[in-house]
Amino acid sequence: MDKEKVYNILKNKEIKDIYYDDRPVWIQEINGNIAKVGFADNFEERDVYIEDLYEDNFLNK
């Protein structure tokens, strides 16, 4: 995912299915090329590269 897309999701408070490593996440904040995400399947948080995030439909293209 590119940085502009992530900023638009956060700015517009869009509800999107965002994934990291096949796990659903929500984006908490962005710092440069790093996004702080929370995992929907537990209470884990992690800093990940924005480029490693993807939307659900990305795999279906």
N, C-alpha and C positions, 0 to 999 in steps of 0.2 A: 504494500500500500504506500502511496506517496504522502509526503508531509501535508500538502495542501488538502487532500481528501480528509485526513485526520483532523486538521484544523476546522474544516467545514462541518464535520460531524459534531465536534465539541461546541462550536459556535452556535449552531442551529439546534443543538440538543436533539439531534436525530436519533431515532431508535433504529439501530442497525445490528445485524448479526455479524459481529466481528470475532475472528478466531486467531489464536496463536497456538501453533503446534497441535492442531486439531481439537483445541479446547476453547469453549466460548469465554470471551473476556469483555470487560467494559474498560474504556479508556478513562483514567482518572486525571492525568495531566501529561503535558508534553514539555520536554526540556531538550532543545536541539533536535537530534535525530533519535532520541530515546523517549519512549512512552512508558508511563507507569500504568500498569494494568492490574485489574483485579480479576480473578478467575471466578466464573459463575458456578462452578461445581464444588468450590470450597472457599475458604477465607484467605487463600494465598494471594499475595501481591508480588509483582516482579517488575523490574525495569527491563524492557525489551527494545530492540531496534524497530522503528516504525516500519521499515521495509519487510519485516517478518510478520506483520499483521495482514490479514486478508478478510474479505467479506465472503459469506456463504456461497454466493453465486460465482465467485472466482473459480472454484473448482469445476463448475458445471459448464464453463465456456469451452 
